[in-house]
Amino acid sequence: MGIFEVFDRISANSQAQRGKIEYVIAGLGNFGMEYDNTRHNAGFFTVDKLAGNLGEEINRLKFKGKTAEVTIEGKRCLLLKPLTYMNNSGESVVQALEFYKLDTSNLIVIYDDISLEPGKLRIRRKGSHGGHNGIRSIIELTGKEDFLRIKMGVGKKPHPDYDLAKWVLGKFRADDLKKMEISAENACECIKLMVQGKTDEAMNKYNS
């Protein structure tokens, strides 16, 4: 047996001991320091918070993204931050789903929503992309709209003529960033319920 076969077998055995991945939890955003704490990176912000609460770091390169394997309420989950930039988020998400042979019913996507104020969140079971390019990419590449979402409020544009790209790629004000810390913690609690099949409970407790 060659050395690579040995490593593959060890990896497979290790995976079996940890348990099969049951959920892919994808936080959407753009990769790069210049995008840190921008409104469009609310998804990254939230999954990083979730990983930190579990004593983990999302740092393994896989599926065109950064990943971490974690256990949430007894469920093995893959935390995923696509590195494809927002508009191509689906490329990363689809690779992860296909690798673990999961349907979109085992996908939770976290992303920014300009229709909600900072600190607010909204859970949905399915729906259209609503103009969000990251969600558009996932829907186009999976061919489905029935996946769980957590929308993180980032606030609306200052006025209707304000450039949307400039707004979502702008950084949070200090007071809004504090509100995002709270909503990210609430989203983490939502995810604990959702992986247990208690999405209705999460919606009743946390929907704004």
MARBAPA-79881 format. One record per atom (N, C-alpha, C, O): residue in three letters; y, x, z. Coordinates in pm, whole numbers, plus 32768, in hexadecimal, padded with zeros to 4 digits. Last residue first. Layout:
AlaYXZ/...
//
This chain:
Ser8F3D71498511/Ser8FCA71298529/Ser8FF670B484D1/Ser9069708A84D7/Asn8E00715E85AB/Asn8E50713B8536/Asn8EDE7115855B/Asn8EF470CA85BA/Tyr8D73718C869C/Tyr8DD471EF866F/Tyr8E2571C885F4/Tyr8E88720B85D6/Lys8CC570BE86EB/Lys8D08710F8751/Lys8D7E715F871A/Lys8DE271738760/Asn8C64704A8601/Asn8CA26FF48666/Asn8CF4704686CB/Asn8D5B701886FB/Met8BF5712A8585/Met8C6370E38545/Met8CAE708D85AD/Met8D29708A85AF/Ala8B2571678635/Ala8B8F71C9861C/Ala8C0A718685E0/Ala8C7B71A68605/Glu8A8B70818616/Glu8AC570A28699/Glu8B387105868A/Glu8BA070F786CC/Asp8A3F709F850C/Asp8A8F702A8535/Asp8AD3704485BB/Asp8B48702085CF/Thr89A071868518/Thr8A20718984D2/Thr8A7A711584FB/Thr8AF37126850A/Lys88B671EB858F/Lys8910719285D9/Lys899C7192859B/Lys8A00719D85E2/Gly87FD72A4853F/Gly87F9722184FF/Gly885371BB8542/Gly884071438532/Gln8828739785A4/Gln87C5734685EB/Gln87B772BB85AD/Gln876E726785E0/Val88F773F68515/Val8873743284F8/Val880373EA8543/Val878E73FD8524/Met89C7735E858E/Met899D73428504/Met8914737D84E4/Met88C5733D849F/Leu89F373CD868B/Leu89C07345867E/Leu8985732D85F4/Leu891B72EE85E7/Lys8A5274C98647/Lys89E174BE86A3/Lys89A17433869A/Lys8926742686A0/Ile8B30748285AF/Ile8ABC74BD856C/Ile8A4074B685C5/Ile89D2749F8594/Cys8BE0742C8676/Cys8BAF73CF860F/Cys8B2E740285D1/Cys8ACE73B885BF/Glu8C17751A86F6/Glu8BCF74B2873F/Glu8B96744A86DF/Glu8B28741786F4/Cys8CA575948629/Cys8C2975D38659/Cys8BD5756D86A6/Cys8B5A756B8699/Ala8D8274EC861F/Ala8D2774EF85AD/Ala8CA1752E85D4/Ala8C38750285A6/Asn8DFC7533870F/Asn8DC774AB86FF/Asn8D6474A5868B/Asn8CFE74608694/Glu8E48763686CD/Glu8DE97622873B/Glu8DAB75968731/Glu8D3375858748/Ala8EFE75F68603/Ala8E87764485E2/Ala8E1D7637864F/Ala8DA6762C8631/Ser8FC275708693/Ser8F7375248632/Ser8EF675708608/Ser8E8F753285EC/Ile90237649872E/Ile8FE975D3876E/Ile8F917586870D/Ile8F22755F872F/Glu908376F38667/Glu9020772586C7/Glu8FD776AF8708/Glu8F5D76B28718/Met9147765385F7/Met90CE766F85A9/Met905F76A68603/Met8FE9768A85EC/Lys920B765F86B8/Lys91C875DE869F/Lys914675F28652/Lys90E475AC8668/Lys925477688696/Lys921C773E8716/Lys91D276B98708/Lys916876A58743/Leu92C177558598/Leu924877A685AA/Leu920577858630/Leu918A77868639/Asp93A676C385C7/Asp93397683857E/Asp92B676D1858D/Asp924A7696858F/Asp943E7782864A/Asp941877098693/Asp93A776BF864E/Asp93517684868F/Ala945A7846857E/Ala9418786885FC/Ala93EB77EB8647/Ala937D77E9867E/Arg940577CC8436/Arg946777EC849D/Arg941C78008521/Arg93AC77CF8531/Phe931A78578351/Phe933B77F583B8/Phe93AF7828840D/Phe93BA789F8429/Lys937C78D2820A/Lys934178E3828F/Lys936F787682F0/Lys93DD783F82E2/Gly932A784E80C3/Gly9388787C812A/Gly9344788181B1/Gly92DF783F81C9/Leu928677D68018/Leu927278668029/Leu92D778A3808A/Leu92D9791D80A0/Val92E476D58019/Val926076EC8054/Val924377818066/Val91F277A780BB/Trp93E977037FA1/Trp93D976C68026/Trp935276EB8063/Trp934C771B80D5/Lys93B9776E7EA6/Lys940A77BB7F05/Lys93F777877F93/Lys93F477D57FF2/Ala932E76977E38/Ala92EB77177E4B/Ala9336776D7EB1/Ala92F977AC7F07/Leu93FC75D07E2E/Leu938475BE7E81/Leu933F76437E9E/Leu9319765E7F10/Asp955675ED7E4B/Asp94E0761B7E02/Asp946476187E5C/Asp946276547EC8/Tyr960B74C57E90/Tyr95E2754A7EBE/Tyr955F75717E78/Tyr9504751F7E6C/Asp964E73C47E59/Asp965D74257DED/Asp963174B27E13/Asp9631750C7DBF/Pro962B73347F4C/Pro95D1731E7EDB/Pro95D973877E6D/Pro957573A17E2B/His964574188066/His967D73AD8012/His962973A57F93/His95E674067F71/Pro958C74AA80FF/Pro960D74858139/Pro9656741880EB/Pro969B73C58126/Lys943A742C80E6/Lys94A8747D80B1/Lys952D744E80EE/Lys953D73D8810C/Lys937C73E88217/Lys93AB73CC818F/Lys941E74288168/Lys945B746981BD/Gly9276748D82D1/Gly92FE745B82C0/Gly93267449822F/Gly92F8749181D7/Val917574C682FB/Val91CE753A82F5/Val9260750F82DF/Val92BA756382DC/Gly9047744E8384/Gly90D274348363/Gly912674B28364/Gly911F750083C3/Met8F13747882F9/Met8F6B74AF835D/Met8FFC74988333/Met902774CA82CB/Lys8DF973B882CB/Lys8E7C73D68296/Lys8ED774028308/Lys8EE773BB836B/Ile8CB573EA82A1/Ile8D1673E6830E/Ile8D9B741482D2/Ile8DAB748882AC/Arg8BAC733E81FB/Arg8C26738F81F7/Arg8C727381827A/Arg8C70731782BA/Leu8A677329816A/Leu8ABF731881DE/Leu8B38737581D3/Leu8B2D73E881AA/Phe8A3672A98020/Phe8A2273128085/Phe8A8B730180F1/Phe8AFA72D180D8/Asp8A20721A7F16/Asp89EF71EE7F9A/Asp89CD72657FF3/Asp89597282800E/Glu8A5A72597E19/Glu8ACD72487E72/Glu8AA372297F01/Glu8AF7721E7F5A/Lys89C3733A7D2A/Lys89BC72D37D92/Lys8A3C72D17DE5/Lys8A8173367DF5/Gly89AA74147C8D/Gly899C73937C4B/Gly8999731F7CAE/Gly897272B07C8B/Thr89D675137CD9/Thr896274CF7D15/Thr8945744C7CCD/Thr88D4741B7CCF/Leu8AB675527C3F/Leu8A3F75A77C35/Leu89C4756C7C77/Leu8953758E7C52/Glu8B7574897C7B/Glu8B5074A57BF0/Glu8ACD74F27BE6/Glu8A7C74D67B8D/Ile8B88749B7D93/Ile8B5774207D54/Ile8B28743A7CC5/Ile8ABF74087C9B/Ile8BF2759F7DAE/Ile8B70757D7DEA/Ile8B3575017DA9/Ile8ABE74FD7D8B/Ser8CE875837D26/Ser8C8575E47CF9/Ser8BFA75C37D2E/Ser8B9775CB7CE5/Arg8D6974C47DC8/Arg8D4F74A77D3B/Arg8CE075027D06/Arg8C8674D47CC0/Ile8D8A75557EB0/Ile8D2C74E57EB1/Ile8D0874BE7E22/Ile8C95749B7E05/Gly8E4B76087E4E/Gly8DCE763A7E87/Gly8D6375CE7E88/Gly8CEF75E77E66/Asn8F1F75627DFA/Asn8ED175AD7D97/Asn8E5075E77DCD/Asn8DEF75F67D82/His8F6B741D7E46/His8F50749F7E85/His8EF174EE7E2B/His8E8074C47E13/Gly8F8473217DDB/Gly8FE273877DAE/Gly8FCD740F7DEC/Gly9016746D7DCC/Gly8EB0728E7E3F/Gly8F3672707E6E/Gly8F9E72D87E47/Gly900472E67E8B/His8DA372947E0B/His8DE373127E35/His8E7272FD7E64/His8EA973527EAB/Ser8D0871717EA5/Ser8D3671C17E34/Ser8D7972417E68/Ser8D8572567EE1/Gly8BFA715A7F9A/Gly8C7871357F5C/Gly8C9A718F7EE7/Gly8C5171ED7EC9/Lys8B5C715480E1/Lys8B5E716D8051/Lys8BE87148801C/Lys8C3F711C8067/Arg8B8D714981F0/Arg8B02715E81C3/Arg8AFD7183812F/Arg8AA171C98104/Arg8C9371E982A6/Arg8C67718E823D/Arg8BD771B08215/Arg8BAD72248219/Ile8D7D721183A9/Ile8CF47227837A/Ile8CD271BE8312/Ile8CF171488323/Arg8EAC72B283EA/Arg8E6A723883BB/Arg8DE2725C8380/Arg8DD672B98331/Leu8FA7732184D4/Leu8F3773358479/Leu8EF772B08456/Leu8F09724B849B/Lys90D973BE853E/Lys908973488521/Lys9012736D84C9/Lys901873CE847D/Gly916074A98547/Gly9124747A85C3/Gly90CC740185B1/Gly907D73DF8609/Pro925674518457/Pro920D74BB849F/Pro91DC74878527/Pro92247443856F/Glu921C731183B5/Glu9271736F83FD/Glu921E73DB8441/Glu91AA73C38462/Leu919472D28273/Leu918872CB8304/Leu91E273348345/Leu91F173A28311/Ser91AD730E816E/Ser91D272858194/Ser91CB7270822B/Ser91F57209825D/Ile914B74068137/Ile91DC73FC814A/Ile920873708172/Ile927C735B8195/Asp903874A281B8/Asp906574218183/Asp90FA741081A0/Asp9123740D8215/Asp8F3975A08197/Asp8FC0757381B8/Asp8FE274EE8175/Asp8FB074CE8109/Tyr8DDB75878201/Tyr8E4975B081A9/Tyr8ECD756F81D2/Tyr8ED075148224/Ile8C8375A7820F/Ile8CFE759F825F/Ile8D7175D5820A/Ile8D68764281D3/Val8B52750781D3/Val8BBF7556819C/Val8C3F753C81EC/Val8C6174C98209/Ile89FD750A81F8/Ile8A7974E3823B/Ile8AE775408208/Ile8ADA75BA8210/Leu88C974A08178/Leu894074F28164/Leu89B674B681B0/Leu89D0743D81A8/Asn87EE74078156/Asn87E8746E81BE/Asn885B74D181B0/Asn8851754581D7/Ser88157370807A/Ser8813732880FA/Ser880C73888170/Ser8821735F81E2/Thr87EF74167FA6/Thr8877740A7FD8/Thr887F73BA805A/Thr88E473BE80A0/Asp86B774BD7FFB/Asp8706745C7FB0/Asp879474597FEB/Asp87AD74938054/Leu862476027FF1/Leu866475958039/Leu86B1753C7FD9/Leu86E575697F73/Lys85A776FC7FC6/Lys856B767F7F95/Lys859F76057FE3/Lys855375AF800F/Tyr862477E47FFB/Tyr85DE77A6806C/Tyr859F77208048/Tyr856776DB809D/Phe868C78177EFA/Phe8637787A7F3C/Phe85E5783B7FAC/Phe856E78587FBA/Glu872D77367ECB/Glu86B6774D7E79/Glu865677AF7EBC/Glu85DD779C7EB7/Leu87F9775A7F89/Leu87A576E27F8B/Leu872476F87F3F/Leu86B876D27F6D/Ala886778507F32/Ala882C78437FB7/Ala87CE77CB7FBE/Ala876077D57FF4/Gln88C5780F7E30/Gln8862787A7E42/Gln881C786D7EC9/Gln87A2787E7ED1/Val898177497E6F/Val890777257E25/Val889D77907E34/Val882777717E42/Val8A4977E17EF1/Val8A0377757F37/Val898077537EF3/Val891A77437F36/Ser8AA4788D7E23/Ser8A6978C37E9D/Ser8A1478597EE4/Ser89A378757F0D/Glu8B0777D67D6A/Glu8AA7783C7D40/Glu8A5D78747DB9/Glu89E378877DB4/Gly8BC8773A7DEC/Gly8B4477007DCF/Gly8ADC77677DA7/Gly8A6577537DC1/Ser8CB577CA7DEC/Ser8C6677C27E67/Ser8BD877917E4D/Ser8B7A77BB7E90/Asn8D7978047D34/Asn8CED78167D0C/Asn8C8E78107D84/Asn8C22784B7D80/Asn8E7277E47DAA/Asn8E5177927D36/Asn8DC1779D7D08/Asn8D9277487CBC/Met8E7D78A67E83/Met8E6D78167E99/Met8E3877CA7E20/Met8DDB777A7E2C/Tyr8DAE79C77E5D/Tyr8E2F79857E5E/Tyr8E1978EE7E52/Tyr8DB478BF7E1F/Thr8CB57A157E9A/Thr8CCF79FC7E0C/Thr8D5E79CF7DF4/Thr8D8479B47D82/Leu8C447A2D7F8C/Leu8CA37A957F67/Leu8CC97A897ED3/Leu8CF97AEA7E97/Pro8C01792F807E/Pro8BFB795D7FF2/Pro8C6879C47FD6/Pro8CDA79B68003/Lys8B6E7948819F/Lys8BF879538171/Lys8BF3798780E1/Lys8BE379FF80CC/Leu8A83789B8263/Leu8AA278D681E0/Leu8B3978D381C5/Leu8B7A786B81D2/Leu8977788F833E/Leu8A0878888331/Leu8A2F78D782B5/Leu8A03794882A2/Leu885077E68346/Leu889278558304/Leu892878398300/Leu895277D582C7/Cys87887788845F/Cys87F4776D8400/Cys882677EF83C3/Cys882678588403/Arg868E76E7850E/Arg86B4776484CD/Arg87167745845C/Arg86FB76F28405/Lys86C17626862E/Lys86B47626859C/Lys86E076AD8565/Lys874B76E08588/Gly86FB761F873C/Gly866F762C8715/Gly8657762F867F/Gly85E4763A8654/Glu8814761B8739/Glu87C875AA876F/Glu873875AA873E/Glu87017541871B/Ile880977128653/Ile886576AF868C/Ile8814763586B7/Ile87D775F18665/Thr87E3785F860D/Thr879C77E8863D/Thr8801778E8682/Thr884677B886DF/Val882F791784DE/Val884778F0856A/Val87ED7879858C/Val87B578378535/Glu887B7A1483FF/Glu881679B18426/Glu8825799684BB/Glu882879F3850D/Ala89917A41832E/Ala89547A5D83B0/Ala88EE79EF83CA/Ala8908797A83AD/Thr8A407AD08212/Thr89E97A718255/Thr89C37AA082E2/Thr89D47B148306/Lys8B1C7AD48100/Lys8AF77B10817F/Lys8AAB7AA781CF/Lys8AD27A3281D0/Gly8AAD7ABB7FA5/Gly8B007A9B8018/Gly8ADB7AF08090/Gly8A857B488087/Lys89EC7AB17EE3/Lys8A787AC07EBB/Lys8AD77A9B7F2D/Lys8B427A637F17/Phe89017ABB7F82/Phe89287A3F7F3D/Phe89BC7A417F13/Phe8A0079DB7F1E/Lys89757BA98072/Lys89077B628031/Lys893E7AE57FEF/Lys89A07AAB801F/Leu89C57C888167/Leu89E27C6480DE/Leu89677C27809B/Leu89007C67808D/Arg8A117C3482AF/Arg89A57C5F8255/Arg89C47C2D81C8/Arg89D97BB681B3/Asn8ACD7BD68363/Asn8AE77C588322/Asn8A797C8782C4/Asn8A817CF5828E/Ile8B3E7B258454/Ile8B147B0883CA/Ile8B307B838375/Ile8BA07B968345/Glu8AB67B598592/Glu8B207B7B8533/Glu8AEB7B6184A7/Glu8A7A7B848487/Glu8A787AB486D0/Glu8A517AEE8650/Glu8ACC7B1085FD/Glu8B3C7AE7861E/Gly8A947A1587B1/Gly8A817AA587C2/Gly8A567AEC8744/Gly8A157B55874A/Leu8ADA79168786/Leu8A4A79308791/Leu8A2C79C587A2/Leu89B879EE87A3/Asn8BE779258765/Asn8BB578D987D8/Asn8B2178F287F1/Asn8AF078E48862/Gly8BEA79AC866F/Gly8C1679F086E9/Gly8BE579AB8766/Gly8BBF79EC87C7/Ala8B9678DF85C2/Ala8B45795885D3/Ala8B6979A08654/Ala8B1079CB869E/Leu8C72782F85DF/Leu8BEA78048601/Leu8B90787D861B/Leu8B477880867D/Lys8D4178D0857A/Lys8D46789F8605/Lys8CBB78768634/Lys8C93789686A4/Asp8CEA78E78475/Asp8CF6796184C7/Asp8CFB793B855B/Asp8CC1798085B0/Val8CFF77E18426/Val8C78781A8433/Val8C7B789E8480/Val8C1A78C184C3/Thr8E1D77C98432/Thr8DC677788487/Thr8D3A77B28494/Thr8D0377B58502/Phe8E83787D8378/Phe8EB278838403/Phe8E4F783D845F/Phe8E32786D84CD/Phe8E12781D828C/Phe8DEE78A282BF/Phe8E0C78AA8355/Phe8DBA78D683A4/Gly8EA477278283/Gly8E127729828A/Gly8DDE77AD82C0/Gly8D8777AE8317/Ala8FAD7775826A/Ala8F85772C82E2/Ala8EED772A82F3/Ala8EBB772A8363/Asn902B77F5819B/Asn8FBA783981DB/Asn8F8D77F4825B/Asn8F4E783282B0/His910C77758149/His9095776580F4/His901977A48133/His8FAA778B8105/Arg91C977D08200/Arg91977747820A/Arg9115773481BD/Arg90BB76ED81E9/Thr918279198282/Thr91C478BF8224/Thr91827835822C/Thr91107828825A/Asn910479D68321/Asn915C79728361/Asn91B1792382FF/Asn921B78F08323/Asp90E77ABA8215/Asp90CB7A9A82A2/Asp91357A3B82D8/Asp91AD7A4C82C2/Tyr91237B0F811A/Tyr91097A80812A/Tyr90EB7A5881BB/Tyr90D779E281D8/Glu91367C1D811F/Glu91B17BD48101/Glu91A17B3D8113/Glu92047AF4811A/Met90327C748142/Met908A7C7181B7/Met91087C1F819C/Met913F7BE281F8/Gly8F377BB080A0/Gly8FA07C14809B/Gly90007C03810F/Gly901E7B948139/Phe8EBD7A888006/Phe8EA17B088045/Phe8F167B688036/Phe8F527B717FCA/Asn8F0179388054/Asn8F1479A87FF8/Asn8F037A2A8044/Asn8F347A3980B3/Gly8E1F782980A8/Gly8E9A787580B3/Gly8EA178DF8047/Gly8E5178DF7FEA/Leu8D4177548164/Leu8D7F778180E8/Leu8E0277CB8101/Leu8E4A77B08161/Gly8C11776F8207/Gly8CA27765821B/Gly8CE6779F81A1/Gly8CC87810817A/Ala8ADD76D3820D/Ala8B38772481BD/Ala8BC9770781E1/Ala8BF6769581DA/Ile89AD76D48280/Ile8A3076AB82B0/Ile8A957708826F/Ile8AA2777C8295/Val8875765E8235/Val88DA76BE8208/Val896176858233/Val89857615820F/Tyr875776278300/Tyr87DC75FE82D2/Tyr88297676829E/Tyr881F76E482D3/Glu866476A1832E/Glu866676108318/Glu86EB75DD82E4/Glu86F1757582A4/Ile859D77BC8303/Ile862677878300/Ile862376F382DC/Ile85E776CC8278/Lys847E77E083CF/Lys84B877C4834C/Lys8547778E835A/Lys8564773E83B3/Gly846378E184C8/Gly845E7856849C/Gly84A878448419/Gly8504788F83F9/Arg843079D9852E/Arg84AF799A8550/Arg84AF7906852C/Arg84F578B6856B/Gln83387A0F84BE/Gln83457A07854F/Gln83C679C08579/Gln83C8797485DA/Ala837A7A1783B1/Ala831D79B083E0/Ala8327799E8477/Ala8320792E84AA/Gln841C7AFB83AC/Gln84557A788389/Gln83FD7A0883BE/Gln843079A483F3/Ser83607BBC83EB/Ser83D27BA68445/Ser84107B1F842C/Ser84357AD8848A/Asn82BC7BAA830D/Asn82857B898390/Asn82F57B6B83F4/Asn82EB7B0F8445/Ala83707C008248/Ala83367B7A8240/Ala82FF7B4E82C7/Ala83117ADB82F0/Ser83A17D06829F/Ser840F7CA68295/Ser83DB7C188294/Ser84137BC182D6/Ile82A17D758288/Ile82E27D70830B/Ile83507D08830B/Ile835D7CBB836A/Arg82827D5A8173/Arg82277D1381CC/Arg82637D068258/Arg825B7C9C8298/Asp834B7E038117/Asp834C7D7680F2/Asp82F57D238150/Asp831A7CB58177/Phe82F47EF98181/Phe83737EC081AE/Phe837A7E2B818F/Phe83AB7DDD81E0/Val82067F1280EB/Val82017F0E817D/Val827F7ECD81B4/Val82787E75820A/Glu826A7F237FEB/Glu82137EB1800D/Glu820A7EA180A4/Glu82077E3180D8/Phe82EC80167FFE/Phe833C7F9E7FEA/Phe82EC7F20800A/Phe83237EBE803D/Ile821780C9801D/Ile827480B9808C/Ile82C8803A807D/Ile82E97FF980E0/Gly80DC80407FA2/Gly8156808F7F99/Gly81B6806F800A/Gly81AA8009804E/Met7F8880558000/Met800080008000/Met807D80598000/Met808980B38053/
//
